[in-house]
Amino acid sequence: MRIPEATIEAIRAAIDIVEVVGEYVSLRRRGSNWFGLCPFHEEKTPSFSVNPTLGIFKCFGCGVGGDVFAFIQQIERVSFVEAVRLLAERAGIPLPDGEEDTHDLRPALYHALRFAARFYFEQLSHPEIGQVARAYLKQRGIRPEAVRRFGLGYAPDAWDALLKAATQAGIQPEVLEQAGLVLPRKERTGYYDRFRHRLMFPIFSHTGRVVGFGGRLLTPHPDQPKYINTPETPVYHKGRTLYGLYQARQALRAQGEAILVEGYTDVIALHQAGIEHVVATSGTALTPDQARLLARYVRRVVLLYDADAAGQQAALRSIELFLARGLSVYVVSLPPGEDPDSFVRAQGARAFQEYLQRHRRDFVTFHYELARRQGQLDTPEGEAEVARTIVEAIARLPDPLLREPYVRRAAELLKIPPVRLLEILQATETAPAREAPSPRSTSVSLPPQPPPVWHEAERLLVRLMLEEGRPMIAFVLGHMALEEFTEGPPRQLITRLLEQYETGAVDARPFLEGRYGPELQRLATEALMEPYEPSENWARKGIPVPRLRDRAYEAAADAMMRLKLQRIDELIHQLKEEQLRAQHNEARLREIIARLNHILQLRRQIERRAFLNPELLPRP
């Protein structure tokens, strides 16, 4: 399927790449670019850069780069067409008719889920049909504004209410089944609604798409669970979704902290109370993907857990996952019989926040107090095991500077000299890698890619040719043979530039947009992006900052000289190796020595820049 170029350009023009990337990465401005921690690989120092002028991103750690479409493809793991569709929806730009991919079921699933959310919401508002559900919401203190914000709805007490409405709207039953909204009858003679007589909680992706539902039974039934959720579908993966994240995104960034709870109503009740930096795992154990998703937004997590044994174990598993992502973790246990929903409704937002501040325990203190309550500190062997467990948890922190204060806290609690704990920590770090905490992540984290096999001089020449256009291409390729560029993607990129030169239109966009393939996209992005920029304070102090474009041809001449010298030195090295192998072949030895003398003379000429043709230099 081909999307018209004009449509792609309209989307690109309407989208701010900094805003898009900023929804996944915490960015800070540095000069004209924005920097943050790369979402595609583990790193401690920001090497991920976004250039709003060029509309591209680049990670100087793992090598990933490209335009805004490439970013969405990588971060959402979708095709180019789906990336265009996502950004088109964001920009409010309709795609032309006939642009649907017949092999991609997801657009039809999203449409069905969106229809279902609207249907359930309308049923909740119906004077008669939604009466029981509205009464339940009133009893739970959920106000109309929260109903609207979270899109709550009601699944009627009927076998096929949604099925009938959706098929009348042209949605095929098979699509509804794939979306997890209907089930096939036993005789396979038709379908019936999965959700019936339930309060419906739409589950949104972090981009605001309905991907699934949670349904709470309104009338107890011995054969029906209180809650049921959408099963795994092509668009809904429970372990990669956090309830309330879409509504909480701005608050999470503003606070730098997330409160993690278990249930839908806990999230809604806290939002109603003005505490919006809260998300839920929807009653499931935290997964590595969920921890990774939350780490895009915050650096600190507060876990609210049940004080029973199951809740304590869940908290321990969650701590491991968050520590591995470099997040600070605190744990809070509410009073017996309370959950966030009941507590904040009874005590109010201020009392809830004060309780969190007074009773939060860092993960070291939580480990220690839990072990003490369980009697693990009653024996020397138990003390040793607890100390080892705590140190292993500290070792999960990627930041060495963050480990030291936690080692001091553990030493104080355990009454063990800090130096001894540091010895255990060092032994833990040098031990064979531990297995990843369970459950295992199902996501694919992009491994750091090896740097492209090309020289810095080549990178600079590519940048100058892309920025300066045809005159610079004429200048560079008038002095450089194609064979002097590194074989493979670098030489292919130069060939493409030569093709553009011959057609009369030199344009960086096809490279940055990936039209010539991902390797050339990566090289072009790397060439045009700089990992560092001169501080803006220089200009404020009146200190002139030299720019590459101010001396473009001088920089090109210097880069060509360095690249030619590199090739000459490689050839000299080869000839010297041949010279050693030819010690017993006098004729071959004389031939190699003569060639070496000629090449050394050529090297001196290159150092003097004798290769430059004055006629190719630009006119002043």
C-alpha positions in Angstrom: 0.0 0.0 0.0 1.3 3.4 -0.9 0.3 6.6 0.9 0.6 9.8 -1.3 3.7 11.8 -0.6 1.6 14.9 -0.2 -0.3 13.3 2.7 3.0 12.3 4.4 4.4 15.8 4.0 1.2 17.3 5.4 1.4 15.1 8.5 5.1 15.8 8.9 4.5 19.6 8.7 1.7 19.3 11.3 3.7 17.3 13.8 6.2 18.6 16.3 8.8 15.8 16.7 9.8 17.1 20.1 6.2 16.8 21.4 5.9 13.3 20.0 9.2 12.0 21.4 8.5 13.9 24.6 5.5 11.6 25.3 8.0 8.7 25.5 11.2 10.3 26.7 11.9 13.0 29.3 13.7 15.6 27.2 15.7 18.7 28.2 16.8 21.4 25.8 20.5 21.9 25.2 21.3 24.5 22.6 19.0 24.0 19.6 18.5 20.3 20.3 16.8 18.2 23.0 18.4 15.4 24.9 17.2 12.5 27.0 17.9 8.9 27.9 17.4 6.6 24.9 14.2 4.5 25.1 15.8 1.8 22.9 18.7 0.7 25.1 19.9 1.0 28.7 22.0 4.0 29.4 22.9 6.3 32.4 24.0 9.4 30.5 21.7 11.0 27.9 22.9 10.3 24.4 19.5 10.5 22.7 19.1 13.7 20.7 16.1 15.3 18.9 16.7 18.1 16.3 13.4 20.0 15.8 14.7 22.0 12.9 15.5 18.9 10.8 12.7 16.9 12.3 15.0 13.9 13.2 16.3 12.0 16.2 19.5 10.2 16.8 20.9 8.1 19.6 24.7 8.3 19.7 24.8 5.3 22.0 23.0 2.6 20.1 22.9 4.3 16.6 19.1 4.3 16.1 17.9 7.4 14.2 15.5 8.8 11.7 12.4 11.0 11.3 9.2 11.1 13.4 7.7 8.2 11.4 10.8 6.1 12.1 10.6 6.9 15.8 7.0 5.8 16.0 7.8 2.6 14.1 10.6 1.8 16.5 8.9 2.7 19.8 5.5 1.3 19.0 6.9 -1.6 16.9 4.5 -1.0 14.0 4.8 -0.8 10.2 5.5 2.5 8.4 1.8 2.6 7.3 0.6 2.2 10.9 3.0 4.9 12.0 1.6 7.2 9.4 -1.9 6.3 10.5 -1.1 7.0 14.2 0.4 10.4 13.4 -2.3 11.3 11.0 -4.9 10.7 13.8 -2.8 12.9 16.1 -2.6 15.7 13.5 -6.3 15.4 12.6 -5.4 14.7 8.9 -7.6 12.1 7.2 -5.9 9.5 5.1 -7.3 9.1 1.5 -9.9 6.4 0.9 -8.4 3.1 0.0 -5.3 3.4 2.1 -6.3 0.6 4.5 -3.9 -2.3 4.6 -6.0 -5.4 4.0 -3.4 -7.5 5.8 -3.5 -5.4 8.9 -6.4 -6.1 11.2 -5.6 -3.6 13.8 -7.3 -0.5 12.3 -10.6 -2.5 12.2 -10.0 -3.6 15.8 -9.4 -0.1 16.9 -12.6 1.0 15.2 -14.6 -1.8 16.8 -13.2 -0.9 20.3 -13.9 2.8 19.8 -17.5 2.0 18.8 -17.9 -0.3 21.8 -16.7 2.4 24.2 -19.1 4.9 22.8 -21.9 2.3 22.9 -21.3 1.5 26.6 -21.0 5.2 27.5 -24.4 5.9 25.8 -26.0 2.9 27.6 -24.8 4.3 31.0 -26.6 7.5 30.2 -29.9 5.8 29.2 -32.6 6.7 31.7 -33.7 3.1 32.2 -31.0 0.8 30.9 -28.2 2.5 32.8 -30.1 3.1 36.1 -28.4 0.3 38.1 -24.9 1.2 36.9 -25.5 4.9 37.7 -26.7 4.0 41.2 -23.5 1.9 41.8 -21.4 4.8 40.7 -23.2 7.2 43.0 -22.7 4.8 45.9 -19.0 4.6 45.1 -18.8 8.4 45.0 -17.7 8.5 41.3 -18.9 11.8 39.9 -20.1 12.6 36.3 -16.9 14.4 35.4 -14.8 11.3 36.3 -17.2 9.2 34.3 -16.6 11.4 31.3 -12.8 11.6 31.8 -12.4 7.9 32.0 -15.1 7.0 29.5 -17.0 4.7 31.9 -20.0 2.8 30.5 -22.5 0.1 31.0 -22.9 -3.3 29.2 -26.6 -4.0 29.1 -28.1 -7.1 30.7 -28.7 -8.7 27.3 -27.0 -11.5 25.3 -26.3 -9.5 22.1 -26.9 -5.7 22.7 -23.5 -4.7 21.5 -23.4 -7.4 18.8 -26.6 -6.0 17.2 -25.6 -2.4 17.4 -22.1 -3.0 16.0 -23.4 -5.2 13.1 -26.0 -2.5 12.2 -23.0 -0.1 12.1 -21.2 -2.3 9.6 -18.8 -4.0 11.9 -18.3 -7.7 11.2 -18.9 -10.2 14.1 -15.5 -11.7 13.3 -13.8 -8.4 14.0 -15.7 -8.1 17.3 -14.5 -11.5 18.2 -10.9 -10.6 17.4 -11.3 -7.5 19.5 -12.4 -9.6 22.5 -15.9 -8.1 22.5 -18.0 -11.1 21.6 -17.7 -14.9 22.0 -18.8 -17.6 19.5 -21.7 -19.8 20.6 -21.0 -23.4 21.4 -22.7 -24.6 18.2 -20.8 -21.9 16.2 -24.2 -20.6 15.0 -23.4 -17.1 16.0 -22.0 -14.9 18.7 -23.0 -13.3 22.0 -21.6 -10.4 24.0 -18.6 -11.1 26.3 -19.6 -8.3 28.7 -23.2 -8.3 30.1 -24.7 -6.3 33.0 -21.3 -4.9 33.9 -19.9 -1.5 34.7 -17.3 -0.9 31.9 -13.9 0.6 32.3 -12.3 1.3 28.9 -8.6 0.7 28.9 -6.6 3.3 26.9 -3.2 3.0 25.4 -0.7 5.8 26.4 -1.7 7.5 23.1 -5.4 7.5 23.9 -6.7 4.6 21.9 -9.2 2.2 23.4 -7.4 -1.2 23.4 -9.6 -3.2 25.8 -12.1 -3.2 28.6 -12.5 -4.2 32.2 -16.0 -5.1 33.3 -17.3 -5.2 36.9 -20.3 -7.4 37.6 -23.1 -5.3 39.1 -25.2 -8.1 40.5 -23.4 -10.9 42.3 -23.6 -14.3 40.5 -22.1 -17.6 41.7 -20.9 -18.5 38.2 -19.5 -15.1 37.2 -16.3 -13.5 38.4 -16.6 -10.0 39.8 -14.2 -8.6 37.1 -13.4 -9.8 33.7 -11.0 -8.2 31.2 -10.5 -8.2 27.5 -8.3 -11.2 26.5 -5.0 -10.8 24.7 -5.6 -9.4 21.2 -3.4 -8.0 18.4 -3.9 -4.5 20.0 -4.2 -5.3 23.7 -1.4 -6.9 25.8 -2.3 -6.7 29.5 1.4 -6.9 30.5 2.2 -3.8 28.4 -0.6 -1.6 29.6 -1.2 0.5 32.7 -4.7 1.7 33.5 -5.0 5.4 33.8 -1.6 6.2 32.2 -3.2 8.2 29.4 -5.1 10.4 31.8 -2.1 10.7 34.2 0.7 11.5 31.7 1.0 15.2 32.4 0.8 14.8 36.1 3.4 12.0 36.1 5.9 14.2 34.3 5.1 17.2 36.5 5.5 15.2 39.8 8.3 13.0 38.6 6.6 10.3 40.7 4.0 7.6 40.1 1.6 6.1 42.7 1.0 2.5 41.7 -2.3 0.9 42.8 -4.2 -2.2 41.9 -7.7 -1.3 40.8 -9.7 0.9 38.4 -11.7 2.6 41.1 -8.6 3.4 43.1 -7.2 5.3 40.1 -10.5 7.2 39.5 -11.0 8.0 43.2 -7.6 9.5 43.5 -8.0 11.5 40.3 -11.2 12.9 41.6 -9.4 14.0 44.8 -6.9 15.9 42.6 -4.1 13.3 43.0 -3.6 12.5 39.3 -0.1 10.9 39.2 -1.5 7.5 39.7 -1.8 4.3 37.6 -2.9 0.7 38.1 -1.8 -2.7 37.1 -5.4 -3.8 37.0 -5.0 -6.5 39.6 -2.1 -8.3 37.7 1.5 -8.7 38.8 3.7 -6.0 37.5 5.6 -6.9 34.3 9.0 -5.7 33.0 7.2 -4.0 30.1 5.0 -2.0 32.5 8.0 -1.0 34.6 9.7 0.1 31.4 6.6 2.0 30.3 6.4 3.9 33.5 10.1 4.7 33.5 9.5 6.9 30.4 7.6 9.3 32.6 8.9 9.3 36.2 12.1 8.6 38.3 10.3 7.6 41.5 7.5 5.1 42.3 5.3 4.7 45.4 3.8 1.2 45.7 0.5 0.9 47.6 0.1 -2.7 48.5 -2.1 -4.9 50.7 -0.6 -5.9 54.0 -1.3 -9.6 53.5 1.4 -12.1 52.4 0.3 -11.9 48.7 0.6 -8.1 48.7 4.0 -8.2 50.3 5.3 -10.7 47.7 3.9 -8.6 44.9 5.6 -5.5 46.3 8.9 -7.4 46.4 8.6 -8.4 42.8 7.7 -4.9 41.8 10.7 -3.4 43.6 13.1 -5.6 41.7 11.6 -4.6 38.3 11.6 -0.9 39.1 15.2 -0.9 40.5 16.4 -2.6 37.3 15.0 0.4 35.4 16.9 2.8 37.7 13.8 4.1 39.5 13.7 5.0 43.2 11.0 2.8 44.9 9.0 3.5 48.1 6.4 1.2 49.6 3.3 2.2 51.6 0.8 0.0 53.5 -2.6 1.4 54.1 -4.4 0.7 57.4 -6.1 -2.7 57.6 -9.4 -2.9 55.7 -8.6 0.3 53.6 -7.8 0.7 50.0 -6.9 4.0 48.2 -10.5 4.4 47.1 -12.1 4.0 50.6 -9.3 5.9 52.3 -9.4 9.0 50.2 -13.2 9.1 50.2 -13.3 8.9 54.0 -10.3 11.0 54.9 -9.8 13.3 51.9 -6.9 14.1 49.6 -4.8 16.0 52.2 -5.0 13.3 54.7 -4.1 10.7 52.1 -1.0 12.6 50.9 0.1 13.2 54.5 -0.3 9.5 55.2 1.8 8.6 52.1 4.6 11.0 53.2 4.7 9.7 56.8 4.4 6.0 56.0 6.5 5.6 52.9 9.4 3.3 53.3 12.3 3.1 50.9 12.9 -0.4 49.5 15.8 -1.2 51.9 13.7 -0.3 55.0 10.7 -2.3 53.6 12.9 -5.3 53.1 14.3 -5.1 56.6 10.9 -4.5 58.4 9.3 -7.3 56.4 12.1 -9.7 57.4 11.8 -8.6 61.0 8.1 -9.2 61.1 8.5 -12.7 59.5 11.2 -13.6 62.1 14.0 -13.9 59.6 16.3 -11.8 61.8 16.0 -14.2 64.7 19.0 -16.3 63.7 22.5 -15.5 62.4 21.8 -17.5 59.2 18.6 -15.5 58.7 20.4 -12.2 59.3 23.0 -13.1 56.7 20.3 -14.1 54.1 18.4 -10.8 54.7 21.6 -8.8 54.3 22.4 -10.7 51.0 18.9 -10.1 49.7 19.0 -6.4 50.4 22.5 -6.0 48.8 21.3 -7.9 45.7 18.4 -5.5 45.5 20.7 -2.5 45.7 22.9 -4.0 43.0 20.0 -3.8 40.6 20.3 0.0 40.6 22.1 1.0 37.4 23.5 4.2 39.0 26.5 3.6 41.2 26.0 7.0 43.0 22.5 5.9 44.1 23.8 2.6 45.5 26.0 4.2 48.2 23.3 5.9 50.3 21.3 2.7 50.2 24.3 0.8 51.4 24.6 3.2 54.3 20.9 2.8 55.1 21.2 -1.0 55.1 24.3 -0.9 57.2 22.5 1.2 59.8 19.5 -1.1 59.9 21.4 -4.3 59.9 24.2 -3.0 62.2 26.8 -4.3 59.8 29.8 -2.1 58.9 29.2 -0.4 55.5 32.6 -1.6 54.2 31.4 -5.2 54.7 28.2 -4.6 52.7 30.3 -2.9 50.0 32.4 -6.0 49.7 29.2 -8.1 49.3 28.0 -5.6 46.7 31.2 -5.8 44.7 31.1 -9.6 44.8 27.5 -9.5 43.6 28.4 -7.2 40.7 31.2 -9.5 39.6 29.1 -12.7 39.9 27.5 -14.3 36.8 24.5 -12.4 35.6 21.3 -13.3 37.5 18.2 -14.5 35.7 15.8 -11.8 34.9 13.0 -11.3 37.5 9.8 -13.2 36.7 7.6 -12.7 34.9 9.8 -12.2 31.9 9.4 -9.3 29.6 7.8 -10.0 26.2 9.0 -6.8 24.7 12.0 -6.6 22.4 14.5 -3.9 23.6 16.8 -2.8 20.7 20.4 -3.8 21.5 23.1 -1.2 21.0 24.0 -1.3 17.3 27.7 -1.3 16.3 28.8 2.1 15.0 28.8 2.3 11.2 32.1 1.3 9.6 33.0 4.7 8.2 35.5 7.4 9.1 34.7 10.7 10.8 36.0 12.5 7.6 33.3 10.7 5.6 30.6 11.6 8.0 31.6 15.3 7.8 31.7 15.2 4.0 28.2 13.6 3.8 26.9 16.3 6.2 28.4 19.1 4.1 27.0 17.6 0.8 23.5 17.2 2.3 23.6 20.7 3.8 25.2 22.6 0.9 23.7 20.7 -2.0 25.0 20.5 -5.6 28.0 23.0 -5.4 29.5 21.0 -2.5 28.8 17.6 -4.2 30.6 18.9 -7.3 33.5 20.1 -5.1 33.9 16.9 -3.2 33.3 14.4 -5.9 35.5 16.4 -8.3 38.3 15.6 -5.9 37.3 12.2 -4.6 36.9 8.9 -6.4 33.8 6.8 -5.4 36.2 4.0 -4.4 37.9 6.2 -1.8 34.7 6.0 0.3 34.2 3.0 2.6 32.6 0.0 0.8 29.0 -0.8 1.8 26.4 1.7 3.1 28.8 4.8 3.1 29.6 4.3 -0.6 25.9 3.5 -1.4 25.0 6.9 0.3 27.5 8.7 -1.9 26.1 7.0 -5.0 22.6 8.1 -4.1 23.9 11.7 -3.6 25.5 11.5 -7.1 22.2 10.3 -8.6 20.5 13.3 -7.0 23.2 15.6 -8.3 22.6 14.3 -11.8 18.9 14.9 -11.6 19.5 18.4 -10.4 17.7 18.2 -7.0 19.8 17.4 -3.9 17.5 16.6 -0.9 18.2 15.1 2.5 14.6 14.1 3.1 14.6 10.8 1.2 17.6 9.7 3.3 16.1 10.9 6.6 12.7 9.4 5.8 14.2 6.0 5.1 13.3 5.9 1.4 16.8 4.5 0.6 16.6 1.9 3.4 17.3 1.9 7.1 21.1 1.8 6.8 21.3 5.0 4.7 18.7 6.6 7.0 20.9 5.8 10.0 24.1 7.2 8.3 22.4 10.4 7.1 20.9 11.0 10.5 24.2 10.5 12.2 25.9 12.8 9.7 23.4 15.7 10.3 23.1 15.3 14.1 25.8 16.6 16.5 26.2 14.9 19.9 27.3 18.2 21.4 26.6 21.9 20.8 28.4 25.1 21.9 26.8 26.6 24.9 24.4 29.5 24.2 26.1 31.3 27.1 29.0 32.0 24.8 26.8 34.1 22.5 25.3 35.9 25.5 28.8 36.9 26.6 29.7 38.2 23.2 32.1 35.3 22.4 31.7 34.3 18.7 30.9 30.7 18.2 32.3 29.3 14.9 29.8 27.3 12.8 30.6 24.7 10.2 28.7 26.5 7.5 30.9 29.6 7.9 33.9 27.5 6.6 32.2 24.8 4.7 34.7 24.4 1.8 37.7 24.7 4.1 36.2 22.0 6.2 35.5 19.8 3.2 39.1 20.2 1.9 40.4 19.2 5.3 38.1 16.2 5.5 39.1 15.1 2.0 42.8 15.4 2.9 42.2 13.3 6.1 40.2 10.6 4.2 42.8 10.4 1.4 45.6 10.1 4.0 43.7 7.4 5.7 43.4 5.4 2.5 47.1 6.0 1.7 48.1 4.8 5.2 46.0 1.7 4.8 47.7 1.0 1.5 51.2 1.6 3.1 50.3 -0.9 5.8 49.3 -3.5 3.3 52.5 -3.0 1.3 54.7 -3.3 4.4 53.1 -6.6 5.2 53.7 -7.8 1.7 57.3 -6.6 2.0 57.8 -8.9 5.0 56.3 -11.8 3.1 58.5 -11.1 0.1 61.9 -11.2 1.8 63.0 -14.2 -0.3 61.7 -12.9 -3.6 64.1 -10.2 -4.7 62.2 -9.1 -7.8 58.9 -8.7 -5.9 60.7 -6.9 -3.1 62.1 -4.3 -5.5 58.6 -3.8 -6.9 57.1 -3.3 -3.5 59.8 -0.8 -2.4 59.4 1.2 -5.6 55.6 1.3 -5.1 56.1 2.4 -1.4 58.4 5.2 -2.5 55.8 6.4 -5.0 53.0 6.3 -2.4 55.0 8.1 0.2 55.7 10.8 -2.3 51.9 10.9 -3.1 51.2 11.2 0.7 53.4 14.3 0.9 51.5 15.9 -2.0 48.2 15.1 -0.2 49.5 16.7 3.0 50.3 19.9 0.9 46.7 19.6 -0.6 48.2 19.5 -4.0 45.2 17.4 -5.1 42.9 20.4 -4.9 41.8 21.9 -8.2 41.5 25.7 -7.9 38.9 25.8 -10.7 36.5 23.7 -8.5 36.7 26.1 -5.6 33.6 28.4 -5.3 33.9 31.9 -6.5 34.0 34.5 -3.7 
